[in-house]
């Protein structure tokens, strides 16, 4: 059974992390290209995180906390996340191509139970 933990600083349980036993959640600090909320799927180039689109990209991360444009924020560069939470935060439906590309970056998604 998944552990559904909150490893960021958002406070109360928020249904983002599916399981830390399957894929370890590693982090890095990035600069947000726009306002983003915890759980936003983003791509990173040159240390700058841009909100993901429905098209497959490279270097995926999941934002750990709410952040304003040009602000520094920690991002998960690996982990197992709840699909519906990430879709809601990002504002896109995770396509098969996006999920496959994200898996190459050690980011996976599961449906909420």
C-alpha positions in Angstrom: 0.0 0.0 0.0 1.3 3.5 -0.8 2.4 5.7 2.0 1.0 9.1 0.6 3.4 11.4 2.3 4.0 15.2 2.2 7.7 15.8 1.9 7.6 19.5 1.0 6.9 22.4 3.2 3.2 22.9 2.1 2.0 21.7 5.5 -0.9 19.2 5.7 -1.2 16.0 3.7 -2.0 17.0 0.1 -2.0 13.8 -1.9 1.1 14.5 -4.0 3.7 11.9 -3.0 2.4 8.4 -3.8 5.3 6.3 -2.3 8.9 7.0 -1.3 9.7 3.3 -1.2 9.4 2.7 -4.9 11.4 5.7 -6.2 13.4 7.8 -3.8 12.5 11.5 -4.0 15.7 13.4 -4.9 15.6 17.2 -5.1 17.3 20.2 -6.7 16.9 23.9 -6.5 15.6 25.7 -9.6 14.3 29.1 -10.7 10.7 29.3 -11.7 10.0 30.8 -15.1 6.4 31.6 -14.0 4.2 31.3 -10.9 3.8 27.6 -10.0 2.1 25.7 -7.2 3.2 22.6 -5.3 2.8 19.6 -7.6 3.4 21.4 -10.9 5.2 19.2 -13.4 8.0 21.3 -15.1 10.9 20.9 -17.4 14.3 22.3 -16.5 16.9 23.8 -18.8 19.8 25.9 -17.5 18.4 25.8 -14.0 15.1 27.4 -15.0 11.9 25.5 -14.6 9.1 25.9 -17.1 5.6 24.5 -16.6 5.2 21.3 -18.6 2.8 21.0 -21.6 1.0 18.1 -23.0 3.9 17.5 -25.4 6.8 15.3 -24.2 9.9 17.2 -23.0 13.1 16.5 -21.2 14.5 17.0 -17.7 11.2 16.8 -15.8 10.8 17.8 -12.1 7.8 18.3 -9.8 7.7 21.6 -7.9 7.7 21.1 -4.1 6.2 24.4 -3.0 4.3 27.4 -4.3 6.6 29.9 -6.0 6.4 33.2 -7.8 8.0 33.8 -11.2 11.8 34.1 -11.0 11.8 32.7 -7.4 14.0 29.9 -6.3 12.2 26.7 -5.3 13.1 23.1 -4.6 11.9 20.5 -7.1 11.7 16.8 -7.0 13.9 15.3 -9.8 12.7 11.8 -9.0 9.7 10.2 -7.2 6.4 8.5 -7.5 3.5 11.0 -7.6 -0.3 11.0 -7.7 -1.3 11.6 -11.3 -4.5 13.6 -10.6 -2.7 16.0 -8.2 0.0 16.7 -10.7 -2.5 17.2 -13.5 -4.5 19.7 -11.4 -1.4 21.7 -10.4 0.0 21.8 -13.9 -3.3 22.4 -15.7 -2.7 19.6 -18.3 -3.7 16.0 -18.8 -0.6 13.8 -18.6 -0.3 12.2 -22.0 1.3 8.8 -22.5 4.2 10.5 -24.2 4.8 12.8 -21.2 4.6 10.0 -18.7 7.0 7.9 -20.8 9.5 10.8 -21.0 9.1 11.5 -17.3 9.9 7.9 -16.4 13.3 8.4 -18.1 13.9 11.1 -15.5 12.8 8.7 -12.7 9.4 10.4 -12.2 6.4 8.1 -12.3 2.7 8.6 -11.7 -0.1 6.5 -10.2 -3.8 6.9 -9.9 -5.2 7.9 -6.5 -6.9 5.0 -4.7 
